[in-house]
């Protein structure tokens, strides 16, 4: 991912999110933000990071903002949202400037259905993103290989957005549709949990459509991400059909593109 215009930013410790603690006499954390015209902040764990998913999103979004610079910035470390909210550096980065979009991934959910995890941290992060004039975007993870959990994950994120308005990207639905139509096109890494480059590309198409409101069919062929042109063409159709069936801005209808 290119990072063409990085600028240093500082945020006072007193502005950290509720629930964080620190020495009021200590220096605020040093963080890097973005001086791009369209800065996008990603907060998540490995699912939102590996295979340069954020670089894919950045490349897909650029054509929708002619004459403007676009940059995807990754918050430091791989964390669940409930941990992110207590990380001083992440909070300084989030509050250190106005963002155009803040993508939130890594809401904890029970893989067995035995437990319930707090969603309050995600709600606070959404509110804080809005305070920074950003459109908040929730990133529900794709299902694990062979596990029917798309709507368990998606509905959990919808429950959050129903309280604190945010876009909800239908990434799991896109993966299900792709695996149904093109079972020979592998999307998972060998661990059955993370993405391979094609899986990351499909998730990025959904996120880019969520950000811009433009059709995934308009995304040009992208080189350098390990996904061949034929696969990209198939995934663009899958992504377009998915966002038509599951509009990602349903829960943030008043937000501008």
GUTORPA-771330 format. One record per atom (N, C-alpha, C): residue number from 0; residue in one letter; chain; atom name; x, y, z. Coordinates in steps of 0.2 Angstrom, whole numbers, plus 5000, padded with zeros to 4 digits. Layout:
# GUTORPA-771330
  seq  type  mol  atom  east  north    up
  NUM     a    A    CA     X      Y     Z
...
***
This chain:
# GUTORPA-771330
  seq  type  mol  atom  east  north    up
    0     x    A     N  5004   4994  5000
    0     x    A    CA  5000   5000  5000
    0     x    A     C  5004   5006  5000
    1     x    A     N  5003   5011  4996
    1     x    A    CA  5007   5017  4996
    1     x    A     C  5005   5021  5001
    2     x    A     N  5010   5025  5004
    2     x    A    CA  5008   5030  5009
    2     x    A     C  5011   5037  5007
    3     x    A     N  5008   5040  5002
    3     x    A    CA  5012   5046  4999
    3     x    A     C  5012   5052  5004
    4     x    A     N  5008   5053  5008
    4     x    A    CA  5008   5060  5011
    4     x    A     C  5006   5059  5019
    5     x    A     N  5011   5056  5023
    5     x    A    CA  5010   5055  5030
    5     x    A     C  5012   5061  5033
    6     x    A     N  5008   5063  5038
    6     x    A    CA  5010   5069  5042
    6     x    A     C  5009   5067  5050
    7     x    A     N  5014   5069  5054
    7     x    A    CA  5014   5068  5061
    7     x    A     C  5008   5071  5064
    8     x    A     N  5005   5068  5069
    8     x    A    CA  4999   5071  5073
    8     x    A     C  5000   5069  5080
    9     x    A     N  4997   5074  5084
    9     x    A    CA  4997   5073  5091
    9     x    A     C  4990   5073  5094
   10     x    A     N  4989   5069  5099
   10     x    A    CA  4982   5070  5102
   10     x    A     C  4983   5070  5110
   11     x    A     N  4980   5074  5113
   11     x    A    CA  4981   5075  5120
   11     x    A     C  4978   5069  5124
   12     x    A     N  4981   5067  5129
   12     x    A    CA  4979   5061  5133
   12     x    A     C  4972   5062  5136
   13     x    A     N  4970   5068  5137
   13     x    A    CA  4964   5070  5140
   13     x    A     C  4958   5068  5135
   14     x    A     N  4960   5068  5129
   14     x    A    CA  4955   5066  5123
   14     x    A     C  4954   5059  5122
   15     x    A     N  4958   5054  5125
   15     x    A    CA  4957   5047  5124
   15     x    A     C  4950   5045  5126
   16     x    A     N  4948   5040  5123
   16     x    A    CA  4941   5037  5124
   16     x    A     C  4940   5035  5131
   17     x    A     N  4933   5036  5133
   17     x    A    CA  4931   5034  5139
   17     x    A     C  4934   5027  5141
   18     x    A     N  4936   5026  5147
   18     x    A    CA  4938   5019  5149
   18     x    A     C  4945   5018  5149
   19     x    A     N  4949   5023  5146
   19     x    A    CA  4956   5023  5145
   19     x    A     C  4959   5026  5151
   20     x    A     N  4965   5024  5153
   20     x    A    CA  4968   5027  5159
   20     x    A     C  4975   5029  5157
   21     x    A     N  4978   5033  5161
   21     x    A    CA  4985   5035  5160
   21     x    A     C  4987   5040  5165
   22     x    A     N  4993   5042  5164
   22     x    A    CA  4996   5047  5169
   22     x    A     C  4995   5054  5166
   23     x    A     N  4991   5058  5169
   23     x    A    CA  4990   5064  5166
   23     x    A     C  4996   5069  5165
   24     x    A     N  5001   5067  5168
   24     x    A    CA  5007   5071  5167
   24     x    A     C  5012   5069  5162
   25     x    A     N  5010   5063  5159
   25     x    A    CA  5014   5060  5154
   25     x    A     C  5013   5063  5147
   26     x    A     N  5018   5063  5142
   26     x    A    CA  5017   5065  5136
   26     x    A     C  5012   5061  5132
   27     x    A     N  5008   5065  5127
   27     x    A    CA  5003   5061  5123
   27     x    A     C  5007   5056  5118
   28     x    A     N  5004   5051  5116
   28     x    A    CA  5007   5047  5111
   28     x    A     C  5009   5050  5105
   29     x    A     N  5014   5048  5101
   29     x    A    CA  5016   5051  5095
   29     x    A     C  5013   5046  5090
   30     x    A     N  5009   5048  5085
   30     x    A    CA  5006   5044  5080
   30     x    A     C  5006   5047  5073
   31     x    A     N  5006   5043  5068
   31     x    A    CA  5006   5046  5061
   31     x    A     C  4999   5046  5058
   32     x    A     N  4997   5051  5055
   32     x    A    CA  4990   5051  5052
   32     x    A     C  4991   5052  5045
   33     x    A     N  4986   5056  5041
   33     x    A    CA  4987   5056  5034
   33     x    A     C  4985   5063  5032
   34     x    A     N  4988   5066  5027
   34     x    A    CA  4987   5073  5025
   34     x    A     C  4983   5072  5018
   35     x    A     N  4981   5066  5016
   35     x    A    CA  4977   5065  5010
   35     x    A     C  4971   5069  5010
   36     x    A     N  4968   5070  5004
   36     x    A    CA  4961   5073  5004
   36     x    A     C  4956   5068  5006
   37     x    A     N  4957   5062  5005
   37     x    A    CA  4952   5057  5007
   37     x    A     C  4956   5052  5012
   38     x    A     N  4956   5053  5018
   38     x    A    CA  4960   5048  5023
   38     x    A     C  4955   5043  5025
   39     x    A     N  4957   5037  5025
   39     x    A    CA  4953   5031  5027
   39     x    A     C  4957   5028  5033
   40     x    A     N  4954   5027  5039
   40     x    A    CA  4957   5024  5044
   40     x    A     C  4954   5017  5045
   41     x    A     N  4959   5012  5045
   41     x    A    CA  4957   5005  5047
   41     x    A     C  4959   5003  5054
   42     x    A     N  4954   5000  5057
   42     x    A    CA  4955   4997  5064
   42     x    A     C  4953   4990  5064
   43     x    A     N  4958   4986  5065
   43     x    A    CA  4956   4979  5065
   43     x    A     C  4961   4974  5067
   44     x    A     N  4961   4968  5065
   44     x    A    CA  4966   4963  5066
   44     x    A     C  4969   4960  5059
   45     x    A     N  4971   4954  5060
   45     x    A    CA  4975   4952  5054
   45     x    A     C  4970   4951  5048
   46     x    A     N  4963   4950  5049
   46     x    A    CA  4958   4949  5044
   46     x    A     C  4958   4955  5039
   47     x    A     N  4959   4961  5042
   47     x    A    CA  4958   4967  5038
   47     x    A     C  4965   4969  5036
   48     x    A     N  4970   4965  5037
   48     x    A    CA  4977   4968  5035
   48     x    A     C  4981   4963  5030
   49     x    A     N  4981   4957  5031
   49     x    A    CA  4985   4953  5027
   49     x    A     C  4982   4953  5020
   50     x    A     N  4987   4951  5015
   50     x    A    CA  4986   4951  5008
   50     x    A     C  4985   4958  5005
   51     x    A     N  4987   4963  5009
   51     x    A    CA  4987   4970  5008
   51     x    A     C  4979   4972  5006
   52     x    A     N  4975   4970  5010
   52     x    A    CA  4968   4971  5009
   52     x    A     C  4967   4979  5008
   53     x    A     N  4970   4982  5013
   53     x    A    CA  4969   4990  5013
   53     x    A     C  4972   4993  5007
   54     x    A     N  4977   4991  5005
   54     x    A    CA  4980   4993  4998
   54     x    A     C  4975   4992  4992
   55     x    A     N  4972   4986  4992
   55     x    A    CA  4967   4985  4987
   55     x    A     C  4961   4990  4988
   56     x    A     N  4959   4991  4994
   56     x    A    CA  4953   4996  4994
   56     x    A     C  4955   5003  4992
   57     x    A     N  4961   5005  4994
   57     x    A    CA  4964   5012  4992
   57     x    A     C  4964   5012  4984
   58     x    A     N  4967   5007  4981
   58     x    A    CA  4967   5007  4974
   58     x    A     C  4960   5007  4970
   59     x    A     N  4956   5004  4973
   59     x    A    CA  4949   5003  4970
   59     x    A     C  4945   5010  4971
   60     x    A     N  4947   5014  4977
   60     x    A    CA  4943   5020  4978
   60     x    A     C  4946   5026  4974
   61     x    A     N  4952   5026  4973
   61     x    A    CA  4955   5031  4970
   61     x    A     C  4951   5034  4964
   62     x    A     N  4949   5030  4959
   62     x    A    CA  4946   5033  4953
   62     x    A     C  4939   5036  4955
   63     x    A     N  4936   5035  4961
   63     x    A    CA  4930   5039  4962
   63     x    A     C  4931   5046  4965
   64     x    A     N  4938   5047  4966
   64     x    A    CA  4939   5054  4969
   64     x    A     C  4944   5057  4964
   65     x    A     N  4942   5059  4958
   65     x    A    CA  4947   5062  4953
   65     x    A     C  4950   5069  4956
   66     x    A     N  4957   5069  4955
   66     x    A    CA  4960   5075  4957
   66     x    A     C  4961   5076  4965
   67     x    A     N  4959   5071  4968
   67     x    A    CA  4961   5071  4975
   67     x    A     C  4965   5065  4977
   68     x    A     N  4969   5066  4983
   68     x    A    CA  4973   5060  4985
   68     x    A     C  4969   5056  4990
   69     x    A     N  4970   5050  4990
   69     x    A    CA  4967   5045  4994
   69     x    A     C  4972   5041  4998
   70     x    A     N  4971   5039  5004
   70     x    A    CA  4976   5035  5008
   70     x    A     C  4972   5031  5013
   71     x    A     N  4974   5025  5013
   71     x    A    CA  4972   5020  5019
   71     x    A     C  4977   5020  5024
   72     x    A     N  4976   5021  5030
   72     x    A    CA  4980   5021  5036
   72     x    A     C  4978   5015  5040
   73     x    A     N  4983   5011  5042
   73     x    A    CA  4981   5006  5047
   73     x    A     C  4983   5008  5054
   74     x    A     N  4978   5007  5059
   74     x    A    CA  4980   5008  5066
   74     x    A     C  4985   5003  5068
   75     x    A     N  4989   5005  5073
   75     x    A    CA  4995   5000  5075
   75     x    A     C  4992   4994  5078
   76     x    A     N  4995   4989  5077
   76     x    A    CA  4994   4982  5080
   76     x    A     C  4987   4979  5078
   77     x    A     N  4987   4973  5079
   77     x    A    CA  4981   4969  5077
   77     x    A     C  4977   4968  5084
   78     x    A     N  4971   4970  5084
   78     x    A    CA  4967   4970  5091
   78     x    A     C  4960   4969  5089
   79     x    A     N  4956   4966  5094
   79     x    A    CA  4949   4966  5094
   79     x    A     C  4947   4973  5096
   80     x    A     N  4941   4975  5094
   80     x    A    CA  4938   4981  5095
   80     x    A     C  4938   4983  5103
   81     x    A     N  4937   4978  5107
   81     x    A    CA  4936   4979  5114
   81     x    A     C  4943   4980  5117
   82     x    A     N  4948   4978  5113
   82     x    A    CA  4955   4980  5116
   82     x    A     C  4957   4987  5113
   83     x    A     N  4955   4988  5106
   83     x    A    CA  4957   4994  5103
   83     x    A     C  4955   5000  5107
   84     x    A     N  4949   5000  5110
   84     x    A    CA  4947   5006  5113
   84     x    A     C  4951   5008  5119
   85     x    A     N  4955   5003  5122
   85     x    A    CA  4959   5005  5128
   85     x    A     C  4966   5006  5126
   86     x    A     N  4968   5006  5119
   86     x    A    CA  4975   5007  5117
   86     x    A     C  4976   5015  5116
   87     x    A     N  4980   5018  5119
   87     x    A    CA  4981   5025  5119
   87     x    A     C  4984   5027  5112
   88     x    A     N  4988   5024  5109
   88     x    A    CA  4990   5026  5102
   88     x    A     C  4985   5025  5097
   89     x    A     N  4981   5020  5097
   89     x    A    CA  4975   5020  5092
   89     x    A     C  4970   5025  5094
   90     x    A     N  4969   5027  5100
   90     x    A    CA  4964   5032  5101
   90     x    A     C  4967   5039  5099
   91     x    A     N  4973   5040  5100
   91     x    A    CA  4976   5047  5098
   91     x    A     C  4976   5047  5090
   92     x    A     N  4977   5042  5087
   92     x    A    CA  4977   5042  5080
   92     x    A     C  4969   5043  5077
   93     x    A     N  4965   5040  5080
   93     x    A    CA  4958   5041  5079
   93     x    A     C  4955   5048  5080
   94     x    A     N  4957   5051  5085
   94     x    A    CA  4955   5058  5087
   94     x    A     C  4960   5063  5085
   95     x    A     N  4965   5061  5082
   95     x    A    CA  4970   5066  5080
   95     x    A     C  4969   5070  5074
   96     x    A     N  4964   5068  5070
   96     x    A    CA  4962   5072  5064
   96     x    A     C  4955   5070  5062
   97     x    A     N  4952   5074  5057
   97     x    A    CA  4946   5072  5054
   97     x    A     C  4948   5066  5048
   98     x    A     N  4944   5061  5048
   98     x    A    CA  4944   5056  5044
   98     x    A     C  4938   5056  5039
   99     x    A     N  4939   5053  5033
   99     x    A    CA  4933   5053  5028
   99     x    A     C  4930   5047  5030
  100     x    A     N  4933   5041  5031
  100     x    A    CA  4930   5035  5033
  100     x    A     C  4934   5031  5038
  101     x    A     N  4931   5028  5043
  101     x    A    CA  4934   5024  5048
  101     x    A     C  4931   5017  5047
  102     x    A     N  4935   5012  5046
  102     x    A    CA  4933   5005  5045
  102     x    A     C  4935   5001  5051
  103     x    A     N  4930   4998  5054
  103     x    A    CA  4930   4994  5060
  103     x    A     C  4929   4987  5059
  104     x    A     N  4934   4983  5061
  104     x    A    CA  4934   4976  5060
  104     x    A     C  4937   4973  5067
  105     x    A     N  4935   4967  5068
  105     x    A    CA  4937   4963  5074
  105     x    A     C  4932   4964  5080
  106     x    A     N  4926   4964  5079
  106     x    A    CA  4921   4963  5084
  106     x    A     C  4921   4956  5086
  107     x    A     N  4922   4955  5093
  107     x    A    CA  4922   4948  5095
  107     x    A     C  4915   4945  5095
  108     x    A     N  4915   4938  5093
  108     x    A    CA  4909   4934  5093
  108     x    A     C  4910   4927  5094
  109     x    A     N  4906   4924  5097
  109     x    A    CA  4907   4917  5099
  109     x    A     C  4907   4912  5093
  110     x    A     N  4912   4908  5092
  110     x    A    CA  4912   4904  5087
  110     x    A     C  4908   4897  5088
  111     x    A     N  4906   4896  5094
  111     x    A    CA  4902   4890  5096
  111     x    A     C  4895   4892  5098
  112     x    A     N  4894   4899  5099
  112     x    A    CA  4887   4901  5101
  112     x    A     C  4886   4900  5109
  113     x    A     N  4891   4899  5112
  113     x    A    CA  4891   4898  5119
  113     x    A     C  4891   4905  5123
  114     x    A     N  4894   4910  5120
  114     x    A    CA  4895   4916  5124
  114     x    A     C  4893   4922  5120
  115     x    A     N  4892   4927  5124
  115     x    A    CA  4890   4934  5122
  115     x    A     C  4896   4939  5123
  116     x    A     N  4898   4943  5119
  116     x    A    CA  4903   4947  5120
  116     x    A     C  4900   4954  5119
  117     x    A     N  4904   4959  5123
  117     x    A    CA  4901   4966  5123
  117     x    A     C  4902   4969  5116
  118     x    A     N  4897   4973  5114
  118     x    A    CA  4897   4977  5108
  118     x    A     C  4898   4985  5110
  119     x    A     N  4898   4986  5116
  119     x    A    CA  4898   4993  5118
  119     x    A     C  4905   4997  5116
  120     x    A     N  4910   4993  5115
  120     x    A    CA  4916   4996  5113
  120     x    A     C  4916   4998  5105
  121     x    A     N  4913   4994  5102
  121     x    A    CA  4911   4996  5095
  121     x    A     C  4907   5002  5094
  122     x    A     N  4902   5002  5098
  122     x    A    CA  4898   5008  5098
  122     x    A     C  4901   5015  5100
  123     x    A     N  4906   5014  5105
  123     x    A    CA  4910   5020  5106
  123     x    A     C  4914   5022  5101
  124     x    A     N  4917   5017  5097
  124     x    A    CA  4922   5019  5092
  124     x    A     C  4918   5022  5086
  125     x    A     N  4912   5020  5085
  125     x    A    CA  4907   5023  5080
  125     x    A     C  4906   5030  5081
  126     x    A     N  4904   5031  5088
  126     x    A    CA  4903   5038  5090
  126     x    A     C  4909   5043  5089
  127     x    A     N  4914   5040  5091
  127     x    A    CA  4920   5044  5090
  127     x    A     C  4922   5045  5083
  128     x    A     N  4921   5040  5079
  128     x    A    CA  4922   5041  5071
  128     x    A     C  4918   5047  5069
  129     x    A     N  4912   5047  5071
  129     x    A    CA  4907   5053  5069
  129     x    A     C  4909   5059  5072
  130     x    A     N  4912   5059  5078
  130     x    A    CA  4915   5066  5080
  130     x    A     C  4920   5068  5076
  131     x    A     N  4924   5064  5073
  131     x    A    CA  4929   5066  5068
  131     x    A     C  4927   5067  5061
  132     x    A     N  4920   5067  5060
  132     x    A    CA  4917   5069  5054
  132     x    A     C  4918   5063  5049
  133     x    A     N  4919   5057  5051
  133     x    A    CA  4920   5051  5047
  133     x    A     C  4914   5047  5046
  134     x    A     N  4913   5044  5040
  134     x    A    CA  4908   5039  5039
  134     x    A     C  4910   5032  5042
  135     x    A     N  4907   5030  5048
  135     x    A    CA  4910   5023  5051
  135     x    A     C  4907   5017  5047
  136     x    A     N  4911   5013  5046
  136     x    A    CA  4910   5007  5042
  136     x    A     C  4912   5000  5046
  137     x    A     N  4907   4996  5047
  137     x    A    CA  4908   4990  5050
  137     x    A     C  4910   4985  5045
  138     x    A     N  4915   4981  5047
  138     x    A    CA  4918   4976  5043
  138     x    A     C  4916   4969  5046
  139     x    A     N  4910   4966  5045
  139     x    A    CA  4909   4959  5047
  139     x    A     C  4914   4954  5043
  140     x    A     N  4917   4950  5047
  140     x    A    CA  4921   4945  5044
  140     x    A     C  4918   4940  5039
  141     x    A     N  4921   4937  5035
  141     x    A    CA  4918   4931  5031
  141     x    A     C  4918   4925  5035
  142     x    A     N  4914   4920  5033
  142     x    A    CA  4913   4914  5037
  142     x    A     C  4920   4910  5036
  143     x    A     N  4921   4906  5041
  143     x    A    CA  4926   4901  5041
  143     x    A     C  4924   4896  5036
  144     x    A     N  4929   4893  5033
  144     x    A    CA  4928   4887  5028
  144     x    A     C  4924   4882  5031
  145     x    A     N  4918   4881  5027
  145     x    A    CA  4914   4875  5029
  145     x    A     C  4909   4877  5035
  146     x    A     N  4909   4883  5038
  146     x    A    CA  4905   4885  5044
  146     x    A     C  4900   4889  5041
  147     x    A     N  4893   4888  5043
  147     x    A    CA  4888   4892  5041
  147     x    A     C  4887   4897  5046
  148     x    A     N  4890   4903  5046
  148     x    A    CA  4890   4908  5051
  148     x    A     C  4890   4915  5048
  149     x    A     N  4888   4916  5041
  149     x    A    CA  4888   4922  5038
  149     x    A     C  4883   4927  5042
  150     x    A     N  4877   4925  5043
  150     x    A    CA  4872   4929  5046
  150     x    A     C  4873   4930  5053
  151     x    A     N  4876   4925  5057
  151     x    A    CA  4877   4926  5064
  151     x    A     C  4882   4932  5065
  152     x    A     N  4887   4932  5060
  152     x    A    CA  4892   4938  5061
  152     x    A     C  4888   4944  5058
  153     x    A     N  4885   4944  5052
  153     x    A    CA  4882   4950  5049
  153     x    A     C  4877   4953  5054
  154     x    A     N  4872   4949  5057
  154     x    A    CA  4867   4951  5061
  154     x    A     C  4870   4954  5067
  155     x    A     N  4875   4952  5070
  155     x    A    CA  4878   4955  5076
  155     x    A     C  4880   4962  5074
  156     x    A     N  4883   4963  5068
  156     x    A    CA  4885   4970  5066
  156     x    A     C  4879   4974  5065
  157     x    A     N  4874   4971  5062
  157     x    A    CA  4868   4975  5061
  157     x    A     C  4865   4978  5068
  158     x    A     N  4866   4973  5073
  158     x    A    CA  4863   4975  5079
  158     x    A     C  4867   4981  5082
  159     x    A     N  4873   4982  5081
  159     x    A    CA  4877   4987  5083
  159     x    A     C  4875   4994  5079
  160     x    A     N  4875   4993  5072
  160     x    A    CA  4873   4999  5068
  160     x    A     C  4866   5001  5069
  161     x    A     N  4861   4997  5072
  161     x    A    CA  4855   4999  5073
  161     x    A     C  4854   5004  5079
  162     x    A     N  4859   5003  5083
  162     x    A    CA  4860   5008  5089
  162     x    A     C  4864   5014  5087
  163     x    A     N  4870   5013  5084
  163     x    A    CA  4875   5018  5082
  163     x    A     C  4875   5018  5075
  164     x    A     N  4872   5022  5071
  164     x    A    CA  4872   5021  5064
  164     x    A     C  4879   5021  5061
  165     x    A     N  4880   5016  5057
  165     x    A    CA  4886   5014  5053
  165     x    A     C  4884   5010  5047
  166     x    A     N  4888   5010  5042
  166     x    A    CA  4887   5006  5036
  166     x    A     C  4889   4999  5038
  167     x    A     N  4886   4994  5035
  167     x    A    CA  4888   4987  5037
  167     x    A     C  4889   4983  5030
  168     x    A     N  4896   4982  5029
  168     x    A    CA  4898   4979  5023
  168     x    A     C  4896   4972  5022
  169     x    A     N  4892   4969  5017
  169     x    A    CA  4890   4962  5017
  169     x    A     C  4895   4958  5014
  170     x    A     N  4901   4957  5017
  170     x    A    CA  4907   4953  5015
  170     x    A     C  4905   4946  5015
  171     x    A     N  4902   4944  5021
  171     x    A    CA  4901   4936  5021
  171     x    A     C  4896   4934  5016
  172     x    A     N  4891   4938  5014
  172     x    A    CA  4886   4936  5009
  172     x    A     C  4890   4936  5002
  173     x    A     N  4895   4940  5001
  173     x    A    CA  4899   4940  4995
  173     x    A     C  4903   4934  4994
  174     x    A     N  4906   4932  5000
  174     x    A    CA  4910   4926  5000
  174     x    A     C  4905   4920  4998
  175     x    A     N  4899   4919  5002
  175     x    A    CA  4895   4914  5001
  175     x    A     C  4893   4913  4993
  176     x    A     N  4891   4919  4990
  176     x    A    CA  4889   4919  4983
  176     x    A     C  4894   4917  4979
  177     x    A     N  4900   4919  4980
  177     x    A    CA  4906   4917  4976
  177     x    A     C  4907   4910  4976
  178     x    A     N  4907   4907  4982
  178     x    A    CA  4908   4900  4983
  178     x    A     C  4903   4896  4980
  179     x    A     N  4897   4898  4980
  179     x    A    CA  4891   4895  4977
  179     x    A     C  4892   4895  4969
  180     x    A     N  4894   4901  4966
  180     x    A    CA  4894   4901  4959
  180     x    A     C  4901   4898  4956
  181     x    A     N  4906   4899  4960
  181     x    A    CA  4913   4897  4958
  181     x    A     C  4916   4893  4963
  182     x    A     N  4914   4887  4964
  182     x    A    CA  4917   4883  4970
  182     x    A     C  4924   4881  4969
  183     x    A     N  4927   4882  4962
  183     x    A    CA  4934   4881  4961
  183     x    A     C  4938   4886  4963
  184     x    A     N  4935   4892  4964
  184     x    A    CA  4939   4898  4966
  184     x    A     C  4940   4899  4973
  185     x    A     N  4946   4897  4976
  185     x    A    CA  4947   4897  4983
  185     x    A     C  4948   4904  4985
  186     x    A     N  4944   4905  4991
  186     x    A    CA  4945   4912  4994
  186     x    A     C  4948   4912  5001
  187     x    A     N  4949   4906  5004
  187     x    A    CA  4952   4905  5011
  187     x    A     C  4959   4904  5010
  188     x    A     N  4963   4906  5015
  188     x    A    CA  4969   4903  5016
  188     x    A     C  4969   4896  5018
  189     x    A     N  4975   4893  5019
  189     x    A    CA  4975   4886  5021
  189     x    A     C  4973   4885  5028
  190     x    A     N  4972   4890  5032
  190     x    A    CA  4970   4889  5039
  190     x    A     C  4962   4889  5039
  191     x    A     N  4959   4890  5033
  191     x    A    CA  4952   4890  5033
  191     x    A     C  4948   4896  5037
  192     x    A     N  4952   4901  5039
  192     x    A    CA  4950   4906  5043
  192     x    A     C  4952   4913  5039
  193     x    A     N  4958   4914  5038
  193     x    A    CA  4960   4920  5034
  193     x    A     C  4959   4920  5027
  194     x    A     N  4960   4925  5024
  194     x    A    CA  4959   4926  5016
  194     x    A     C  4965   4924  5013
  195     x    A     N  4964   4922  5006
  195     x    A    CA  4970   4922  5002
  195     x    A     C  4969   4928  4998
  196     x    A     N  4973   4930  4993
  196     x    A    CA  4973   4936  4989
  196     x    A     C  4966   4937  4986
  197     x    A     N  4963   4932  4983
  197     x    A    CA  4957   4932  4980
  197     x    A     C  4951   4934  4985
  198     x    A     N  4951   4931  4991
  198     x    A    CA  4947   4932  4996
  198     x    A     C  4947   4939  4998
  199     x    A     N  4953   4942  4999
  199     x    A    CA  4954   4949  5001
  199     x    A     C  4952   4953  4996
  200     x    A     N  4953   4952  4990
  200     x    A    CA  4951   4956  4984
  200     x    A     C  4943   4957  4984
  201     x    A     N  4940   4951  4985
  201     x    A    CA  4932   4951  4986
  201     x    A     C  4930   4956  4991
  202     x    A     N  4933   4955  4997
  202     x    A    CA  4931   4959  5003
  202     x    A     C  4933   4966  5001
  203     x    A     N  4938   4968  4998
  203     x    A    CA  4940   4975  4996
  203     x    A     C  4935   4978  4992
  204     x    A     N  4932   4974  4987
  204     x    A    CA  4927   4976  4982
  204     x    A     C  4921   4978  4986
  205     x    A     N  4919   4974  4991
  205     x    A    CA  4913   4976  4995
  205     x    A     C  4914   4983  4999
  206     x    A     N  4920   4983  5002
  206     x    A    CA  4922   4989  5006
  206     x    A     C  4922   4995  5001
  207     x    A     N  4925   4994  4996
  207     x    A    CA  4926   5000  4991
  207     x    A     C  4919   5003  4989
  208     x    A     N  4915   4998  4987
  208     x    A    CA  4908   5000  4985
  208     x    A     C  4904   5003  4991
  209     x    A     N  4905   5001  4997
  209     x    A    CA  4903   5004  5003
  209     x    A     C  4905   5011  5004
  210     x    A     N  4911   5012  5003
  210     x    A    CA  4914   5019  5003
  210     x    A     C  4912   5024  4998
  211     x    A     N  4912   5021  4992
  211     x    A    CA  4911   5026  4986
  211     x    A     C  4903   5026  4984
  212     x    A     N  4900   5021  4985
  212     x    A    CA  4893   5020  4982
  212     x    A     C  4893   5018  4975
  213     x    A     N  4899   5017  4972
  213     x    A    CA  4900   5015  4965
  213     x    A     C  4899   5008  4964
  214     x    A     N  4898   5006  4958
  214     x    A    CA  4897   4998  4957
  214     x    A     C  4904   4995  4957
  215     x    A     N  4905   4989  4959
  215     x    A    CA  4911   4985  4959
  215     x    A     C  4913   4984  4952
  216     x    A     N  4908   4984  4947
  216     x    A    CA  4909   4983  4940
  216     x    A     C  4913   4988  4937
  217     x    A     N  4914   4994  4940
  217     x    A    CA  4918   5000  4938
  217     x    A     C  4925   4999  4940
  218     x    A     N  4927   4995  4944
  218     x    A    CA  4933   4994  4947
  218     x    A     C  4938   4991  4941
  219     x    A     N  4943   4995  4939
  219     x    A    CA  4947   4992  4934
  219     x    A     C  4952   4986  4936
  220     x    A     N  4955   4983  4931
  220     x    A    CA  4959   4977  4933
  220     x    A     C  4965   4980  4937
  221     x    A     N  4967   4977  4942
  221     x    A    CA  4972   4980  4947
  221     x    A     C  4978   4975  4947
  222     x    A     N  4984   4977  4945
  222     x    A    CA  4990   4973  4945
  222     x    A     C  4993   4974  4952
  223     x    A     N  4997   4968  4954
  223     x    A    CA  5001   4969  4960
  223     x    A     C  4998   4966  4966
  224     x    A     N  4992   4963  4965
  224     x    A    CA  4989   4960  4971
  224     x    A     C  4989   4953  4971
  225     x    A     N  4991   4949  4966
  225     x    A    CA  4991   4942  4966
  225     x    A     C  4985   4939  4964
  226     x    A     N  4980   4943  4961
  226     x    A    CA  4974   4940  4958
  226     x    A     C  4974   4941  4951
  227     x    A     N  4973   4936  4947
  227     x    A    CA  4973   4937  4940
  227     x    A     C  4967   4940  4937
  228     x    A     N  4967   4943  4931
  228     x    A    CA  4962   4947  4928
  228     x    A     C  4955   4943  4927
  229     x    A     N  4955   4937  4926
  229     x    A    CA  4949   4933  4925
  229     x    A     C  4946   4932  4932
  230     x    A     N  4950   4931  4937
  230     x    A    CA  4947   4930  4944
  230     x    A     C  4944   4937  4946
  231     x    A     N  4947   4942  4945
  231     x    A    CA  4945   4949  4946
  231     x    A     C  4938   4950  4943
  232     x    A     N  4938   4948  4937
  232     x    A    CA  4931   4949  4933
  232     x    A     C  4926   4946  4936
  233     x    A     N  4927   4939  4938
  233     x    A    CA  4921   4935  4941
  233     x    A     C  4920   4938  4948
  234     x    A     N  4924   4941  4952
  234     x    A    CA  4923   4943  4958
  234     x    A     C  4920   4950  4958
  235     x    A     N  4921   4954  4953
  235     x    A    CA  4917   4960  4952
  235     x    A     C  4910   4959  4951
  236     x    A     N  4908   4954  4947
  236     x    A    CA  4901   4953  4946
  236     x    A     C  4898   4950  4953
  237     x    A     N  4901   4946  4956
  237     x    A    CA  4899   4943  4963
  237     x    A     C  4898   4949  4968
  238     x    A     N  4903   4954  4968
  238     x    A    CA  4902   4960  4972
  238     x    A     C  4896   4964  4970
  239     x    A     N  4896   4965  4964
  239     x    A    CA  4890   4970  4962
  239     x    A     C  4883   4967  4963
  240     x    A     N  4883   4960  4962
  240     x    A    CA  4876   4957  4964
  240     x    A     C  4875   4957  4972
  241     x    A     N  4880   4956  4975
  241     x    A    CA  4880   4956  4983
  241     x    A     C  4877   4963  4985
  242     x    A     N  4880   4969  4983
  242     x    A    CA  4878   4975  4986
  242     x    A     C  4872   4977  4983
  243     x    A     N  4870   4974  4977
  243     x    A    CA  4863   4976  4975
  243     x    A     C  4858   4973  4980
  244     x    A     N  4859   4966  4982
  244     x    A    CA  4855   4963  4986
  244     x    A     C  4855   4965  4994
  245     x    A     N  4861   4967  4996
  245     x    A    CA  4862   4969  5003
  245     x    A     C  4865   4976  5003
  246     x    A     N  4862   4981  5002
  246     x    A    CA  4865   4988  5001
  246     x    A     C  4868   4990  5008
  247     x    A     N  4875   4991  5007
  247     x    A    CA  4879   4992  5013
  247     x    A     C  4878   4998  5017
  248     x    A     N  4874   5003  5014
  248     x    A    CA  4873   5009  5018
  248     x    A     C  4866   5010  5021
  249     x    A     N  4863   5004  5021
  249     x    A    CA  4856   5004  5024
  249     x    A     C  4855   5007  5031
  250     x    A     N  4861   5006  5035
  250     x    A    CA  4860   5008  5042
  250     x    A     C  4864   5015  5043
  251     x    A     N  4866   5018  5037
  251     x    A    CA  4869   5025  5038
  251     x    A     C  4866   5029  5032
  252     x    A     N  4860   5029  5031
  252     x    A    CA  4857   5032  5025
  252     x    A     C  4858   5039  5024
  253     x    A     N  4859   5043  5029
  253     x    A    CA  4860   5050  5029
  253     x    A     C  4867   5052  5028
  254     x    A     N  4872   5047  5028
  254     x    A    CA  4879   5049  5027
  254     x    A     C  4880   5051  5020
  255     x    A     N  4884   5056  5018
  255     x    A    CA  4886   5057  5011
  255     x    A     C  4891   5052  5009
  256     x    A     N  4892   5051  5002
  256     x    A    CA  4897   5047  4999
  256     x    A     C  4903   5051  4999
***
